[in-house]
Amino acid sequence: MSEYPEHEKLHAIKDKSQAIGEFLDFFLPSKGIVLMERFRDRYEDYVPTRRSIYSLLAEFFNIDQDKLDAEKKAMLTVSREANDEHTKGDVDGSGQDRTRVSTSDGVG
């Protein structure tokens, strides 16, 4: 298993998730259909759901959003560390080490 299992799961279901998400987000509203959920514990009381499509899809596909967020933070940390190591001394982004100061004034 990879270092980022939730991202692996997300990648594996991306096509299905995309299709379901488009159905929920675009098709249903275009037909005047609204997702509802029970309000209180009575069957006759329904209100439009406040849950995001993203959270519904994550629950359906068993994606843990907290773990996914932690993986994103870990990825960013690794990326920043790699970038910092790569650009060490490269203050202006030119690819040249600008931390060395020349002590020569050009006079022979």
ChimeraX attribute file (.defattr): number of C-alpha atoms within 10 A of each C-alpha:
attribute: neighborCount
match mode: 1-to-1
recipient: residues
	/A:1	5
	/A:2	7
	/A:3	10
	/A:4	15
	/A:5	14
	/A:6	21
	/A:7	17
	/A:8	15
	/A:9	15
	/A:10	17
	/A:11	11
	/A:12	11
	/A:13	11
	/A:14	12
	/A:15	11
	/A:16	11
	/A:17	18
	/A:18	12
	/A:19	11
	/A:20	15
	/A:21	16
	/A:22	12
	/A:23	13
	/A:24	18
	/A:25	14
	/A:26	11
	/A:27	13
	/A:28	13
	/A:29	12
	/A:30	11
	/A:31	8
	/A:32	7
	/A:33	10
	/A:34	14
	/A:35	13
	/A:36	13
	/A:37	14
	/A:38	13
	/A:39	13
	/A:40	10
	/A:41	8
	/A:42	8
	/A:43	9
	/A:44	8
	/A:45	11
	/A:46	14
	/A:47	12
	/A:48	11
	/A:49	13
	/A:50	9
	/A:51	11
	/A:52	10
	/A:53	15
	/A:54	12
	/A:55	13
	/A:56	14
	/A:57	17
	/A:58	15
	/A:59	12
	/A:60	10
	/A:61	14
	/A:62	12
	/A:63	19
	/A:64	15
	/A:65	14
	/A:66	10
	/A:67	14
	/A:68	18
	/A:69	13
	/A:70	13
	/A:71	17
	/A:72	15
	/A:73	12
	/A:74	14
	/A:75	14
	/A:76	12
	/A:77	12
	/A:78	12
	/A:79	12
	/A:80	12
	/A:81	12
	/A:82	12
	/A:83	11
	/A:84	12
	/A:85	11
	/A:86	11
	/A:87	16
	/A:88	15
	/A:89	15
	/A:90	15
	/A:91	12
	/A:92	10
	/A:93	11
	/A:94	9
	/A:95	12
	/A:96	13
	/A:97	14
	/A:98	14
	/A:99	10
	/A:100	8
	/A:101	7
	/A:102	8
	/A:103	6
	/A:104	7
	/A:105	6
	/A:106	6
	/A:107	4
	/A:108	4
